[in-house]
Amino acid sequence: MSPQKKTKEKVEDIESRERLCPVGDFFGLLDDLLGGRSAFRRHMLSARKEVLLAAKSLLESRIEAIDKEVERSQKKKRKLTKIKVEEAAD
C-alpha cells in the first residue's frame, strides 16, 4: 500500500471518529508517513517518556505532601493530654 493511500485512509478514519486530540492525530499521521524507525518517531517516543516522567514527578510530590500532612496530624493527636478539672467549692 502506498504511503499516500495509507495516509488518506488514516485521515478518513480520524475524520469519522470523535476527535480527542487534534495534535495527537496530526503527530499520528506524521508517524505513519515517516515510518517506525525514523528520527521523528524516536523523538516523539522520547518526548512521550518525558511527559510521563514529569507527571510521575508531580504525583510523587503530591503523595509526599499528603504523607507529611498525615504525619503532622498524627503528631498533633499525640500531644494532647487529658486535664482533670476540679469542681468549684460553693
LUMLOBA-341239 format. One line per field, with one value per residue (C-alpha): x, y, z; residue in one letter. Coordinates in nm, 2 decimals, decimal comma. Example, Ala and Ser with C-alpha at 12.3 -4.5 7.8 and 13.67 -1.06 7.14 Angstrom:
<sites>
x: (1,23:1,37)
y: (-0,45:-0,11)
z: (0,78:0,71)
r: (a:s)
</sites>
This chain:
<sites>
x: (0,00:0,14:0,21:-0,04:-0,32:-0,24:-0,24:-0,57:-0,73:-0,58:-0,73:-1,07:-1,05:-0,97:-1,25:-1,50:-1,44:-1,48:-1,17:-1,00:-0,68:-0,62:-0,25:-0,22:-0,40:-0,15:0,15:0,00:-0,03:0,33:0,44:0,25:0,41:0,77:0,77:0,87:1,24:1,25:1,43:1,08:0,95:1,24:1,20:0,83:0,88:1,14:0,90:0,62:0,85:0,95:0,58:0,52:0,82:0,70:0,36:0,53:0,73:0,42:0,23:0,52:0,55:0,18:0,19:0,49:0,29:-0,01:0,21:0,36:0,02:-0,10:0,22:0,16:-0,20:-0,09:0,18:-0,08:-0,30:-0,01:0,05:-0,30:-0,31:-0,61:-0,66:-0,85:-1,09:-1,18:-1,53:-1,56:-1,64:-1,96)
y: (0,00:0,34:0,59:0,84:0,58:0,48:0,85:0,91:0,62:0,74:1,09:0,94:0,73:1,04:1,24:0,96:0,93:1,18:1,40:1,35:1,54:1,70:1,74:1,37:1,29:1,52:1,35:1,01:1,10:1,21:0,89:0,68:0,87:0,86:0,50:0,32:0,38:0,75:1,01:1,17:0,86:0,83:1,20:1,15:0,85:1,04:1,33:1,10:0,94:1,29:1,39:1,07:1,13:1,49:1,35:1,09:1,36:1,57:1,27:1,17:1,53:1,54:1,20:1,32:1,63:1,42:1,19:1,49:1,63:1,29:1,27:1,62:1,54:1,23:1,42:1,67:1,39:1,26:1,60:1,62:1,55:1,50:1,76:1,69:1,97:2,01:2,13:2,47:2,49:2,67)
z: (0,00:-0,10:0,18:0,02:0,02:0,38:0,48:0,31:0,49:0,82:0,76:0,68:0,99:1,20:1,05:1,10:1,48:1,76:1,80:2,13:2,04:1,71:1,79:1,87:1,54:1,35:1,50:1,44:1,07:1,06:1,24:0,98:0,69:0,82:0,94:1,25:1,26:1,17:1,38:1,42:1,59:1,82:1,92:1,98:2,20:2,40:2,44:2,55:2,81:2,94:2,97:3,17:3,39:3,46:3,56:3,78:3,95:4,01:4,16:4,38:4,51:4,59:4,76:4,97:5,07:5,18:5,38:5,56:5,63:5,77:5,99:6,13:6,21:6,39:6,59:6,70:6,84:7,04:7,21:7,36:7,73:7,95:8,22:8,54:8,63:8,99:9,09:9,23:9,61:9,70)
r: (m:s:p:q:k:k:t:k:e:k:v:e:d:i:e:s:r:e:r:l:c:p:v:g:d:f:f:g:l:l:d:d:l:l:g:g:r:s:a:f:r:r:h:m:l:s:a:r:k:e:v:l:l:a:a:k:s:l:l:e:s:r:i:e:a:i:d:k:e:v:e:r:s:q:k:k:k:r:k:l:t:k:i:k:v:e:e:a:a:d)
</sites>
